[in-house]
Amino acid sequence: MNDALGGAGEPAREAPATEAAAHARRERAAVRRGRERHSGAVLTRRDAIPPSTADQRLLDSRSREDWKTKDSWRALRILSEFVEGFDTMADLPAAVSVFGSARSKPGSDEWRLGERIGEALARAGFAVITGGGPGVMAAANKGAAEAGGLSVGLGIELPFEQGMNEWVDLGIDFRYFFARKTMFVKYAQAFIVLPGGFGTMDELFEALTLVQTRKVTRFPVVLMGTAYWGGLVDWLRTTMATAGKIAEADLELLTVTDDVDEALQHVVAADSAITAQEQAERAAAARLVRDQQEAADRL
Ligand SMILES: CC(C)=CCNc1ncnc2c1ncn2[C@@H]1O[C@H](COP(=O)(O)O)[C@@H](O)[C@H]1O
């Protein structure tokens, strides 16, 4: 699959036992090399790195004058991010977005889970999309890449950026979180969410809001890690749903499991249902055209 998209050559892979040491070595090397930042197509290093990010300049600007003079130009840059993203992602096979902590350490339980889910998705023929960063993102990219799948990273310009993880075979660097988030949803059949912090929560609740408000339909969201997510899911049920802030049925949008096979089956079942429904819709549309043609011929 990587070849089909002109993927980069195979990066060197370490044996699992030396993974944590290799990771630490790579981090030290990155520090020695000096910091670097990717901003769209632009790479800056050391003293050339601007003091703020594009997202920061857009959201943090205080002066109205700035809004008049700069924001309309920013719109073109934002647009170019969507164009680049749409053009690149349109060639992807069926894909699943995997989210989770940027801070999980190689060799930790979460890392292993990320790696296993990346591998299982790749073996089932799905491309794996992550935020392209460290932690669970790197683990899922590694699992997918080593299983011969297409490993995708949607990076984001951050003030403390560490660069795209080495297991990303197809990467896009974004300046703006919102443009990047569109790509996670538009080009994935499902979300799989591993333990994480604010960033992971943001991605999880955006997906749930989109499904709940029917902006996207038939989109499975799987939470992996029953111990980690249990408290949140209980709170959603006993506080949020009980207070009437969500419907009981909204909780059915979520599947919570520790089991990689169960997560995969859920995604595959939803994918088959979507395919069957699309085929039925296409057949119905073709029947309608045929009926109209026959009616016109009879006149
Ligand atoms: C060590 C560190 C904080 C590195 C940050 N580097 C990152 N690179 C790419 N995506 C990220 C990064 N941090 C957060 N995210 C986004 O937010 C989620 C993780 O945030 P968190 O660690 O759960 O809150 C990821 O799924 C990713 O889409």
The ligand as an SDF file (V2000), in Angstrom:
LIG
                    3D

 28 30  0  0  0  0  0  0  0  0999 V2000
    5.2580   15.6410   24.1860 C   0  0  0  0  0  0  0  0  0  0  0  0
    4.2810   16.5210   23.5020 C   0  0  0  0  0  0  0  0  0  0  0  0
    3.2770   17.2360   24.3370 C   0  0  0  0  0  0  0  0  0  0  0  0
    4.2850   16.5930   22.1410 C   0  0  0  0  0  0  0  0  0  0  0  0
    3.2500   17.2780   21.3640 C   0  0  0  0  0  0  0  0  0  0  0  0
    3.2110   16.8070   20.0250 N   0  0  0  0  0  0  0  0  0  0  0  0
    2.0810   16.5530   19.3450 C   0  0  0  0  0  0  0  0  0  0  0  0
    2.2210   16.2280   18.0460 N   0  0  0  0  0  0  0  0  0  0  0  0
    1.1380   15.9350   17.3010 C   0  0  0  0  0  0  0  0  0  0  0  0
   -0.1330   15.9140   17.7910 N   0  0  0  0  0  0  0  0  0  0  0  0
   -0.3140   16.2340   19.0770 C   0  0  0  0  0  0  0  0  0  0  0  0
    0.7680   16.5900   19.9100 C   0  0  0  0  0  0  0  0  0  0  0  0
    0.2670   16.8710   21.1380 N   0  0  0  0  0  0  0  0  0  0  0  0
   -1.0810   16.6860   21.0670 C   0  0  0  0  0  0  0  0  0  0  0  0
   -1.4470   16.2990   19.8450 N   0  0  0  0  0  0  0  0  0  0  0  0
   -2.8360   15.9540   19.3990 C   0  0  0  0  0  0  0  0  0  0  0  0
   -3.6190   15.7370   20.5620 O   0  0  0  0  0  0  0  0  0  0  0  0
   -3.7070   14.3360   20.8740 C   0  0  0  0  0  0  0  0  0  0  0  0
   -2.8470   14.0280   22.0800 C   0  0  0  0  0  0  0  0  0  0  0  0
   -2.9590   15.0250   23.0370 O   0  0  0  0  0  0  0  0  0  0  0  0
   -2.8440   14.6460   24.5900 P   0  0  0  0  0  0  0  0  0  0  0  0
   -1.4490   14.1440   24.7980 O   0  0  0  0  0  0  0  0  0  0  0  0
   -3.8860   13.5940   24.8160 O   0  0  0  0  0  0  0  0  0  0  0  0
   -3.1410   15.9240   25.3130 O   0  0  0  0  0  0  0  0  0  0  0  0
   -3.1840   13.5690   19.6840 C   0  0  0  0  0  0  0  0  0  0  0  0
   -4.1240   12.5980   19.2220 O   0  0  0  0  0  0  0  0  0  0  0  0
   -2.8180   14.6300   18.6400 C   0  0  0  0  0  0  0  0  0  0  0  0
   -3.7100   14.6960   17.5580 O   0  0  0  0  0  0  0  0  0  0  0  0
  1  2  1  0
  2  3  1  0
  2  4  2  0
  4  5  1  0
  5  6  1  0
  6  7  1  0
  7  8  1  0
  7 12  2  0
  8  9  2  0
  9 10  1  0
 10 11  2  0
 11 12  1  0
 11 15  1  0
 12 13  1  0
 13 14  2  0
 14 15  1  0
 15 16  1  0
 16 17  1  0
 16 27  1  0
 17 18  1  0
 18 19  1  0
 18 25  1  0
 19 20  1  0
 20 21  1  0
 21 22  2  0
 21 23  1  0
 21 24  1  0
 25 26  1  0
 25 27  1  0
 27 28  1  0
M  END
$$$$
